[in-house]
Amino acid sequence: MSDKKLRIIPLGGLGEVGKNMMAYEYGKNILIVDTGLMFPDNDMLGIDYIVPDFQYLLDKTHWVRGIVVTHGHEDHTGAINHVLEHINAPIYATPLTRGLLEVKLSRGKMLSKAQLNTVQAGETVNIGPFQVEFFHVCHSIPDGVGLGITTPAGLIVHSGDYKFDHTPVDNWPTDYAKLADLAGRGVLALLADSTNADRAGWTPSERVIDPAFSEVFRTAQGRIIVASFASLISRMQQVGNAAMQHGRKMAFVGMSMVENAKMARKLGYLNLPDELVISLDQALGMKPKDVVLMCTGTQGEPTSILGRLSVGTNRQFDVKQGDTIVLSSHPIPGNEEMVYRTINRLFRRGANVIYEDIAPVHVSGHASQEEMKLLLHLVQPQYFIPIHGELRHLKQHAVIAHEVGIPDENITVIENGHVVEFQDGEMQLAERIPGGYVFVDGAGVGDIGPSVVREREALARDGFIFIHLTLNKDTCDLREEPEIITRGFIYTRDEGDLLAETKQFVEDAVRCGDGNPPKDLEQSIKSFLYSKTKRRPMVFVTISWV
């Protein structure tokens, strides 16, 4: 019987869509797979993005033998700078993924610290006791890989984000032969993407977008603006192809979009003729019918190009009557409200907006139910752990696994922080470690907690009232009238009356009979204001002693 266990530790991506990060631990050796970020929910006011809670690793940083990044999307790469601030370990990525990481690391001034290693799909790398085999998978970005991880405890298959696209844009289908080869060796456990576990059938091929784009370019009379993720290199190629076909010039807008396109062209993943691509300044000087612009903002992010265009605050150009704006994306769960609000604003500004619900201008990069069944049949794992998805996705993926013959006792649905152990071919649940949200707000990382977010919600919902009292230090009597300032609380014709009543209430409350300031004054004022307005603003009272 072996003393050592293989421990699988989900630090992000299980129970949510985004911030994917997994740790594989054997003895005093750790392999990290992906370091992603997640977009904030609508009620997370002021939060820029969220990264995994990898507190578990901080006292084991010397155990980390390597970091493998499966592909270049933000939900798998976005936290790399934060991780490298604490963990100095070699990073392994395919050429395009490495290029995207270099752009990100350069922006975070971390490139000189990073130990980047290029791997190709089909290669095998030994990382401590882990032998990692990289196999190509189709996704909505080129150069994605899944992993066959041979450990002393058994063979693990980590799918990464995948789909079975028989006609991918880059003509490079998923490596079915490798999956069958891994199955032939006996797979202890499969960890597979669950994002579309509630979608029946097969995910359409990326190729279905080409006719939709062609129709948009054929019918648009004015300027075309296509919004996509800055890392979606295959979509850049499809827009470029449509632009060439219909005689338009193409310009990239925004630093991340420009840098990623430049890098992908240099590496040969984006094949666009020099005469096709022009600068934004050139594009803005041309006739609208002759240009297409490509920018970010598909998730309704207020600071993105599209977000600023929708409210008229973009510096370089504005939406024109007759513009056709294409959102080539699907709203990330939780972002739907922001996305549709942005669409409505763009319509209001005179644009014609085309999005997934009305034309096939986007297809998912994730497997649907029939592809999930196919992967399970190809890999034939002994145990199955659904990953990458909200709890409803993980649960549905477990149902699918049961339908194709995996016993219920060999399927485990876990969320972030639930540790799974394998020893002598047996799986068991172990302890639970922290696996929550780490909020990034400006330059602050982790200094904003749930309580601060709740306070921001309360401020946004009911506003606040600030009351300053000047009291006699000897008698505790008021020396001046209370000073009252409100923000976001009330603004009506009765405001003066309410503030006068509040001022009188405060004056009565602070008449100190015993020479001491009143206790629970803030709570008393809250109760008074609720009785008058049925609102619960945050109340702050300060006292100056004179």
N, C-alpha and C positions, 0 to 999 in steps of 0.2 A: 504493500500500500504506500502510495506516494505521500510525503509530508506536505509538499507544496501544492497550492491550489492556483488555478487560473481564476482571477477575479475580473469581472467585467463591470465597469463603473460608469454609468451614464451621467455626464455632467451637464448635458444640455440636449435639447431636441426630442425628448421623450415626454409627452404631455403638452406639447406646443409645436408650432411650426416656426422653426428658426433656431438660432444659436446652437447648432449641432456640435457636440463635442463628446467623444467617448474615450475612456482610458481602459487599456488592457494591462493587467498587472499579474506578473508571475514572479514569486519571490520578491527580490528587491530590484525589479526591472519593470518599467512602465513604457508602454507604447501609446501615444496619443493619436487619435484619428479625428481630424478636423478641429477648427477653432472658429466657430461662426458667431454672428450677431443676430439679433432679432429686432424688428421694428416695434416701437412702443404701441400699446393700445391707446384708444382715444382718450381714456380717462387718466393716462399717465402724463399729466401736463408738464411741459418743459423738458421732458426726457428726450435726449437725442436718439439713443438706441440702448439696447440691453445686451450684456455679454454673459457667458456662463459663470456660475459660481464655482471656481476651481480651487477653493480654499483647501480642499482635501490634498491637493498636490503641493502646497506651499512648503511643507516640512519634508517633502520627498522629491524635491526638484532634482537632487543628484541621482535619483532612480530613473529619471526619464531618459530613455535611450534614443528616442526619435519622435518626430511629429510628422505624420503622413496627412497630406491634404488631398482629398479625392477629386475635387474640381474647383473652379474659380468663382463660384457664386458667393455672395456676401454672407449667406447663412451658413457657409462652411469656411470662410476665410476672414470674415470681418473683425474677429477678435485677436488676430495674430499679433498685432503690436502689443496688446495688453498682456498676452501670454508670454511673449518674449521679454517683457520687462521683468519677469520673475523666473523664467525657465530658459536656460541656455542649452539647447539641444539641436541636433541637425534636423533640417526640414527636408522632406522628400515630396516632390511634386513633378507632374508631367510638364513638358515645355510651356504650353500655354498657361497652365495654372501657375507655374513658377513666374512667368512674365507678369501675370496679374498680381501675384504676391509682391513682386519687386516694385511695382507701381505703388501699391499700398504701403509697403515698408519704407519706401523713399519719402512718401508724404508724411509718415510718422517719424522720420529721421531714425529709423531702426535698421536700415538696410545693411550698414556696416557691421552690425552685431549678428545678423542672421547667417546661419550656416546652411545655405541653400544647395540642395543636390537635385539634379535633373534625373528623372527616371522615365522610361518609356513603357507603355502598355506592353505586356508580354515579358517584362523583366522580373527578376527575383532579387530581393535585397535582404541581407541578414541584418537585423536591428536588435542587438542583444540576443536574447533567446528566441526572438520572433523571426521567423522566415516569412517575409511578406512578398506575395506574388501579385503583381498588378495586372488586371485584365480590363480591357476596354468595355465601357458601357455607353449606350446612347443616352443622351440627356439633351437639354435645350442649350447646351454649351459644348463646344468641342473639347476633346481630350479628357473626358471624365473617365474615372476608373473605379472598379470595385476591387476588393482585396480578398485574397486567400491568405489567411494568417495561420501558419503552422506553429503551434506552441507545444511545449512538452506535455500538455494535457490533452491535445487533440487539435484538429483542423477547424478553424472558424472561417466562415465566409461573411464578409461585411459588404453589403451590396452597394453602398453609397446611393446617390440618386440615380435612378435608371428608368428606362422604358425599352420595350422591344420594338424599335422602329426599323422596318425592313427597307425603307427608302429614306435614310437620313440625308440631310442637306450636304454633309461632308462625305457621303458615300462610305461611311465606316460603321457597319452595324455592330451590335453587341457581340462579344466573343462567346458564342454558344458552345464552341468546342472546349474552351477552357472551363466553362461551368460543368460540362459533362465530365471532363478530366478530374476536376475537384471531387465531383460526386463519386467517381470510380475509386477514389482513395478513401472515401468515408468521411463525411462531414459531421463533426460533433454538433455544431450549432450554426444556424443561419440567422443573421441579423439583417433585416430587409426593410427598405423604405415603405412607409405606410401612408404617404400623403394622400393618395387617391383611393384608399381602401373602400370608400363608400361610393365609388363610381363603377357602374357595371360596364362590362364589355372591354374594349381595347382603346387605348389612347391613340388618337389619330396621328398620322405621320406629320413631321414638320413640313413636308412637301405641300400639304393642303393650304398652307399660308400663301404660297406663290400665286395661285390664281386670284386669291382675295386681294393681295397687294396689287396685282396687275389691274384688277377692276378699279381699285381706288385710284391708281395712277392714270387710268384711261379716262375716268369721269371727272376728276378734280380739275376745276377751272383755275384755281389760284395756287397759292403756296401749300405744300404738304409738310406737316410736322409729325414725325413718328416718334412716340415716346416708348422707351424700353429700359430695361436695366442696363447699366453701363458695362456689365460683364457679359452681356448676351451677344457674343461675337457672331454666332450663326444668324441672328436677326439682322445684324449690320450687313452681312453678306446678302441676305435676301432683299433688303431695302436697296442696296447697291445694284443688285441685278435688275430690279424693277426700274430704278432710275436710268440705267443704261438702256433698257428696253424702250423706255418712253421719252428719251432725250432730255432728261433733267440732270443737273449737277447736284452733288451731294455735299452737305457740310455737317460736321459734328459740333454740338453745342455743349459747353460745360467741361470743366477740367477733367473729370473722371472719364467722360465719354471720349474726349480728344486723346487723352493719354493711353487709354486701353486700345482704341482703334490704331493708334500709331504703333504700339507694341505688337498687336496682332498682325498688322501688315508686315512688320519687320520680320516676324517669325514665320510668316507664310500661311497663317491661319485665316487671314482676311485678304482675299484676292480682288483688289479694286485698282483699276488703272489710275495712274497719276492725274490724267486729264479729267477724270470723273470727280475727284475730291477737291473741293475748294475751301477757302477759309470762310468763316461766318461773315466777315466784313464784305468779302466778294459777293456772297449769296444775298446779303441785304441790299446790294446795289443792283441786282439783276431783276428781271421781270418775275413776278410771283409764279407764273406758270412754268418757269424754267428751273426751279430749285426744289429740293427736298431737304429739310433739316431733321437731324436725329438728336434727341435729347433725353434726359432722365425725368422721372416724376410719375411713373405709372401707379405708384401707391398713394398718390395724393399728398406726398410730403410737402409741407408748406414752404420749405426752403429750396426745393428742387426747381429746375427751370419751368416745368409745367405748372407746378404749384404757384410760382410767381406770375406766370403768364395769366393764370386764371383770375388773379386779383389785380392785375395791372401794375405789378411792382418789379417786373424784370427790367434790368437796366438797358440791355443792348437792343431789344426789340419788343414789340407788343403784338398781341393778336390782332389780325386784320379781318374785316368783313370778307367772307369768302375763303378764309383759310380752312383746310381740311386737316383735322388732328386725329391721328390714329393712336389708340392706346393698345400696344401690342403686349398685353400682359393679362394676368388673372389676379384679382385682388387677393392678397394674403389674408387668411382668416383673421378677422378683427379690424381690417383696414377698409372694409366695404363702404362704411359711411363716408370716410375721407375721400375715397376714390369717386363715389357718385356725387359728392358735393363739388369736387373739382370739375367733373363732367358738366354738371349743371351750370357752373360759373362760366365755363368755356362756351357753352351754348349761348349764355346771356351776353357774352362779348362778341357774338356774331360768327363764331366758328361752327363748322359742321364736324361733329365728333363721331368717330367710328370706334366701337369697342367690341369686346368679345361677344356680348349678348346679341349684337345685330349683324355681325359679319365674322367669318373665321379668320380674324387677323392675329389670333394667338392660339396655340395649342399647348397643353401641359407637357412638361418634360418628365412627368412621373407616370409610372405604370398604373394601369387600372386593374380591376379585379381579375380579368382573364390572364393578364400578364403576370400577376402575382401568383396565380395558380401554376403557370408555366414555369416560373422560377423555382417554385417549391418542388415541382416534378423533376426539373433538371438537376437541382442540387441534392435532393433527397436527404435533408438533414435529419439527425436524430432528435435534436431539440430546435425550437424556433422561438426567437425573441423579436417581436415587431418593434421597429424604431422609426424615428422621423415622422412625427405627427401628433396631433392632439389626442387625448385619451379616447375619444370616439373613433378615431382612425385606427389606433392601436388595437382596440377591442374588436373592430370589424375585421382587421387583418388576422386576428387570432381565430375568428369564426371561419375565415377563408382557409386557414391552415388546417383547421379541424375537418372542413369539408373535403379536403384532398387527402385525408388519412393520417394526419399527425395526431397522436393521442393527446387528449386534453392535459394530462399530467406532464407532457413534454413541451407544453406551450406556456410561456410566462409573460404576462403583460406587466411591465414595470414603468415607473416614471423616474424623473431625474432624482439621483441620489440613492435609488434602490440598487444595492450591490447584488450581483449574481455570481455564485461560485461554482466552478467545475472541479471535481476531484474524482479520480478513478472512473471517469466516464459518467458520473452522476451530477445532476444539476440541483442546486439548492439556493434559496434566497438567504442572504446574509443581512448585515446591519444596514441602516439607512444613514447616509451622510448628508450634509447640506447640499442642496441642489436648486436653490431659488434664483431670483433675479439679482443681477448687479447692474444698477442703473448708471448710465454715462450721461452726465449733464454738463456740457461745456468741457472744461478741463478736469472736472471732478469725476472720479471713477469709484463708485461704491460708497461715496459719502452722502448720497441721497438714499434713504431707506423708505420702506412702505409707509411709515408714519408721516414722513414729509410729503409723500405723494397724496396721502389722505388729506393732509392739511391744505394742499393746493386745491384739491377737489372742493373742500369746504369753502375756501376763499372764492373759488370760481362760482360756486353755487349760490352763496348768500352774502358774499362780501365781508367787510370788517368795519368795526367802529373803534376808534382810538380816543381815549379820554385821558386828558392830563389834568392833575389836581395840584394846586399849590397850597400847602397846609402850613399853619403856624407850628413850628417845632415844639413850642411850649404847651400850647392849648389844644393842638390838633384841629383848630378851626380853619375853615377855608379863608385864604387871604385874597383870592381872586375867583371870578366865575370859572367853572370848569370849562376847559377847552376841548371841544369835540370835533373830530375829523372822521368822515366816513368815506369809504370807497366801495363801489359795487354793491351797496346795501339798499339805498332808496333814493329815488330821484323823482319826486312828484310835487304837485302843488301843495301837498300837506307836509312837505319835508320840514319847513320852518316850524310848524306846530309840533311835529314829532320830536324834533331836536330840542325845542323849548320844554316839552314835557320830560324828555330824558334828562335835560339839565336840572330841572326842578327835582326829579327823582334822585339824582346823584347828590344834590345839595342836601336833601332831607336825609339821605343815607349816610352822609359823612359828618353829620352833627355828632361829634364825639362827646358823649357824656363822661367817659372815663379817661379821656386824654389819649386814647389809643385809636389807631386807624381801624375802620370797620373790617370785619372778616368777611370773606366770600363776596366781596363787592362785585367782582366780575360776574359771578354766578347770579347775583341778584339783578344786575343790569340785563343779563341774558334773559332771565325769566320775565322781566318787565317788558323788554323789546318783543319777546315772543307773544306776550299777552296783547300787545298793541298791533303787531304785524303778522303774526304766525310765521315768522322767519327766524332763523337761527344764525345770525352773523357771528363771526369770531369777535370777541371783545377783549381789548387790551387796555389796562389801566396803569398809568405811571404816576408817581407822586414825587413832587419836589418839596423839601422841607426848608422853610425860610424863617 
